[in-house]
Amino acid sequence: EVQLVESGGELVQPGGSLRLSCAASGFTFSSYGMYWVRQAPGKGLEWVSTIRSGGGTTYYADSVKGRFTISRDNAKNTVYLQMNSLKPEDTAVYYCVRGGGAYNMDLWGKGTLVTISS
């Protein structure tokens, strides 16, 4: 089965940190770039970050730049999102997404809920 499974979402206070994980299976993980995308309650999808297949190039939305770090461990078929200095506006369902080439997001996980609240 080809799938992405996110984990690590939970309730955390503003200013706190959290690391999300995404476990990939059913495909050659190291051949694909990966994305994190989020959806805040009642809002649309927002691209958060991208990491290329080799892990050497990363991109971030301005809203998270300097606070979030995307990384991957191809040996473990896992991509991570380290989130620091969390803000209430970071509250969202976070999705791990596979890049199918030419910006095509061809495989999505079910998401993990991150809630930032005091």
N, C-alpha and C positions, 0 to 999 in steps of 0.2 A: 504494500500500500504506500502510495506517495503522500506524505503528509508533513506538516509542520505543527509542532505542539509547543505553545508558549507556557511559561510558568514564572512564578515569582511575584506576581501582582498581589498587592495587599494594601491595607490602610497604613499610611505613614504621616507623621506631622510635618508641617512646613519646615523647610530647612534640612530635612532628613535625606537619607540616601536609600537607594534600592537598586538591585540588579535583576534585570529580567533575563531569562534564558529562552532559547528557542531550539528545540531538538528536531533535526531533520532526519527523515528516513525515506527509503524507497527510490532514491536517486543519487547521482554523484554530486554530493554537496559542494565539493571543492571546485566544480565547474561553473558555479553560479554566483553572481552577485546577490546580495540580500538587502532588504529594506526593513525598516521599522516605520509603521504608519499608525496613527492614533485617531481616535474619534471621541471627542468630549461629549458628555451628555447633551443631547439635543442639537449637536453640531455635525458638520460634515467631516469627511476624512481629511486628515492633515499628514503630509509626509514629514517624517521626523529625521531620518538618517539613512544613509546608504553606505555599504561597504562592498568593495569589489571582491572578486572571487579569491584573489590571493591575499587579501587583507591589508594590502599596503596603501590603499587609497580610500579615504573616507570623506563623507559629505554630511553636513548638518543644516537643518533649518535654523534660521536666525533666532527663533524663539528658544532654542535649546543649546545653541552654540556656547561652549565654555562650561557647560554644566553636565552635558551628556557625552558619553563615549561609547561608540559602537566597536565591537571587536568580534573576532571569530576564532574558533579552534577547529580547523578542518579535520584534524585527526579524531575529534570527538563529534563531528557533524553538528556543531552547535554554534549559534551566533548569540551574542550578548548585547545588552544595553545597560551600561552603568549610568545611573541617574543620581546626580548630586544636587544639593541646594534646591530641593524640590519646592515647587510653588503650587498653590491651590489650582491654578490654571493648567497644571500638568495632569489633573484628574482626567482620565480617559480610559477607554479600552485600547490596549496596545496590541497591534497585530504584527506578526512576523510574516514577511512576504518574500517570495522568490522572484528574482529578476530573470525573465525569460529571454532577454535580449531586446535591444531597441526600446528600452524603458517599459517593456511589457511586464506587468506584474501578474504572473500566470499561476501562482499558487499561494494561497493564504491560509494562515492558521485560524483557529477559532477566536483567538484573542485572550488577553488576560487583563483583568480590571485593576487599575492603579487609582487609589483614592488618596488625595492629599488634603487632610483636614485636621484642624486642632480640636 
